[in-house]
Amino acid sequence: MDNYTGKDFYCDIALAGKVELDVVFEDDHVLAFHHTRPFWPVHIVVTPKKHIPSFTDLGEHEPEQLVHLMMVVQHITREVENEYGAARVLTNLGEYQDSKHLHFHVNFGGPKC
């Protein structure tokens, strides 16, 4: 979806089923998939299904859901680390956050050129 110009790719496109995703993990609360436009050789996005604006704007969300989200991030990161020997976890905020929906990037390797 290179031509997407909205502010919440996750609610508008990914979670709405408007694009085919290579899903790594999914349950009632969390979706994890290989990024549709990867920046790193291994680039997985983990996002809550319920809209949460950002890491610094968690609002009134259930603590159990946030703990569950972090457990999924940890599980996927552990798998990447075990397979490749290293991993990073990143979330963007403010102007760095293209999509205004909390999500974590789990990645390995240098940027793709």
Buried (B, 14 or more C-beta within 10 A) or exposed (E): EEEBEEEBBBBBBBBEEEEEBEEBBEEEBBBBBEBBEBEBEBBBBBBBBBBBBBBEEEEEBEEEBBEBBBEBBEBBBEBBBEEEEEBBBEBBEEEEBEBBBBBBBBBBBEEEE
